[in-house]
Amino acid sequence: MITDSTGCFIGLDLGTSGLKGVLTDSHSRVLATAEVDSSFLHPHDGWVEVDPEQHYRNVCQVIRELATAADGEILALAMAAASGNTLLTDAEGVPLTRIINWMDRRAEQRLPAVLTQLTAGEVAQITGWPCLSSFPLAHLAWLREHEPDLFRGAGHYAMDTDWLLHRLTGRWMMDHSTASTFHLQVQTSGRYHEPFLTMLEIPPDKLSKLVPCGTPVGTLTAKAIRDTGLSSRTQVMTGCFDHPAAARSVGVTSPGQLMLSCGTSWVGFAPLLDRQLILDAALLCDPFLSGDGGPWGGLFAVPAIGPTIQWYIDNVIAPGEQDGMRIFNESAAESTTGAGGLAIDLREPPQPNEAARCDVSRAVMEGAARLLNDKILSLQNFGLRYESAVMVGGPSKSLIWPEIVAETIGIELKIGDHSAGARGAALLARAGLGDLSTSNTY
């Protein structure tokens, strides 16, 4: 049990478009926030990469801002993340590649030969995720095929999250939630899937140790102390995938509840007791609270509509304006239901539109809500229905968008914290400190 009421905790949410952080007290009240935008490299068509050193600097910048705002000692930190971002390092953790982002599509252009005997369904039964041509399984297979010397010479096969933990503490660990997006873990046992390691020729000793969420990793190295402004006593804990972190924060922990996380993709997260039902409904599966006998987490997505929405804001609704999001929200409020007959399908490539700005704004919002509702309705075929929902992410701050979503999906809707993912990570940081107080091994 934590008794130091003056202690603080840091939770980080390493999202796709930006890195967010919160500083909380021992009662989980937010004391400060910090944020920095992400940046991507596109060396070839369909490639999406991140410079690992810049990524580390961004993380340290957020931590340092939060550390500066703390009155009491920062006891622990943890990270939630939009996972599925791959890199290779040498034995000391020095990057050999850039971070291959989860949005990267190089393996889709030509599926690596080693993966052609697998099906997405097979991968889902093992790992909880049906990804075959994207995410780390595909990234690693692509690197093995196209960069064989680099691949076989690597000292560690990682994602950005376990690399960051190593960068901060010198120790390699990966939580079971994050490992689901790594696609090398048997989700039901929490162990690496030996046939995949054999297929990819990855030695098990070159992978991070798999542990539960909120597990103590260690204290900071001397360099990390200088980089972050934290103390030698601050403990680093494992976190989890960003959506289950946010669900923990807003209290979506029981079947019948739904969290809507609206960002680059619009994602629904729902606790379910039956893992097989999650897979049968073609949902992504997260271990969530199953390790303690609680529910698994099922995720569905309306993928990558955020960039399309932003295109309409930048090119149609508020071109050249500094405060385009404000104009977008205010304009939508001036239109009426149905947007004057205008309908915009956000799955299609964005197009110039000559309709009134208010109608375009409303049509974009209604388009997102409509795609979300289509997905919710399709899940009713599997008996999945929701009694209540919580909306988090940037669109939840709009005065009108949550209302449009609630009317469209017909479910009672509450608004969650914009920093829900980071707050969920801070909860895991605090829980991990409690584990540390009852254990001498970590």
Secondary structure, 3 states (H helix, E strand, C coil): CCCCCCCEEEEEEECCCEEEEEEEECCCCEEEEEEEECCCECCCCCCCEECHHHHHHHHHHHHHHHHHHCCCCEEEEEEEECCCCEEEECCCCCECCCEECCCCCHHHHCCCHHHCCCCHHHHHHHHCCCCCCCHHHHHHHHHHHHCHHHHHCCCEEEEHHHHHHHHHHCCCEEEHHHHHCCCCEECCCCEECHHHHHHHCCCHHHCCEEECCCCEEEECCHHHHHHHCCCCCCEEEEEEEHHHHHHHHHCCCCCCEEEEEECCCEEEEEEECCHHHHHHCCCEEECCCHHHCCCEEEEEEECCCHHHHHHHHHHHHCCCCCCHHHHHHHHHHHCCCCHHHCCCCCCCCCCCCCCCHHHHHHHHHHHHHHHHHHHHHHHHHHCCCCCEEEEEEHHHHCCCHHHHHHHHHCCEEEECCCCHHHHHHHHHHHHHHHHHHCCCCC
